[in-house]
């Protein structure tokens, strides 16, 4: 335990924070020890320029011997997975790619599969960060920084979803025109590769004719997936779905994403099927890869 009285020696800035070096000196540990506390999520910190800033309140709790990990677990709803998620969210907002990867690596070492890492850690962390930005709790710069780190984490996880052997078919996926979010399609692409599908990920803001061109070039096309995570893009969905069908492409058009939470609405826009969430989407595409057409409830 570090001596609580030592914290009093740190002179905080106007925002109530001290540098990581001052924090380390205040609690009587080496700078690299304090840095490991930050990278592991034990000590919350925010990167400002090239330096880490630590809130004095968090420093005092650490100095008093309080278990910050236990606090995170309790705040997040309990459980090791909740602690990993809270740590990951903190590292994403801080723009700390190495620390964020350390959280994911730790979760996988503890038995989490790559798909669980995406569905139960990275995805909910980004949803929470988006909500915190919408509520004004974090800045748009922090939200963008977190998204950039998340994109790189997905790239590092990608090879773990690769499966040898003949593919079950191809899915063309992209966010519709006007939707500038590429993370959802990147995560879904990895999940689909994990079940043996070839995936053509067109990324964000995909024009209708790009869906058509990719679908026409695809080997054993299973489906064309339209991702919608921003509201007010119904016309883009209609345009893309109509273009695919007008081109004579027989594979079903699947619509999903955070802004498309109703199957009837998706079908009214021209979709043949709707994916309500990531797990449901994996099940749907697994079924479609067998040659079955989507059911009325899909």
Secondary structure as GFF3:
##gff-version 3
##sequence-region A 1 298
A	DSSP	three_ten_helix	4	9	.	.	.	ID=ss1
A	DSSP	beta_strand	17	19	.	.	.	ID=ss2
A	DSSP	alpha_helix	20	27	.	.	.	ID=ss3
A	DSSP	alpha_helix	31	40	.	.	.	ID=ss4
A	DSSP	beta_strand	46	48	.	.	.	ID=ss5
A	DSSP	beta_strand	51	55	.	.	.	ID=ss6
A	DSSP	alpha_helix	56	63	.	.	.	ID=ss7
A	DSSP	alpha_helix	68	76	.	.	.	ID=ss8
A	DSSP	alpha_helix	80	94	.	.	.	ID=ss9
A	DSSP	alpha_helix	97	109	.	.	.	ID=ss10
A	DSSP	alpha_helix	114	116	.	.	.	ID=ss11
A	DSSP	pi_helix	117	122	.	.	.	ID=ss12
A	DSSP	alpha_helix	123	134	.	.	.	ID=ss13
A	DSSP	alpha_helix	140	158	.	.	.	ID=ss14
A	DSSP	three_ten_helix	159	161	.	.	.	ID=ss15
A	DSSP	beta_strand	170	175	.	.	.	ID=ss16
A	DSSP	alpha_helix	183	193	.	.	.	ID=ss17
A	DSSP	beta_strand	198	201	.	.	.	ID=ss18
A	DSSP	alpha_helix	208	217	.	.	.	ID=ss19
A	DSSP	beta_strand	221	227	.	.	.	ID=ss20
A	DSSP	alpha_helix	234	246	.	.	.	ID=ss21
A	DSSP	beta_strand	252	256	.	.	.	ID=ss22
A	DSSP	alpha_helix	263	268	.	.	.	ID=ss23
A	DSSP	beta_strand	273	275	.	.	.	ID=ss24
A	DSSP	alpha_helix	278	288	.	.	.	ID=ss25
###
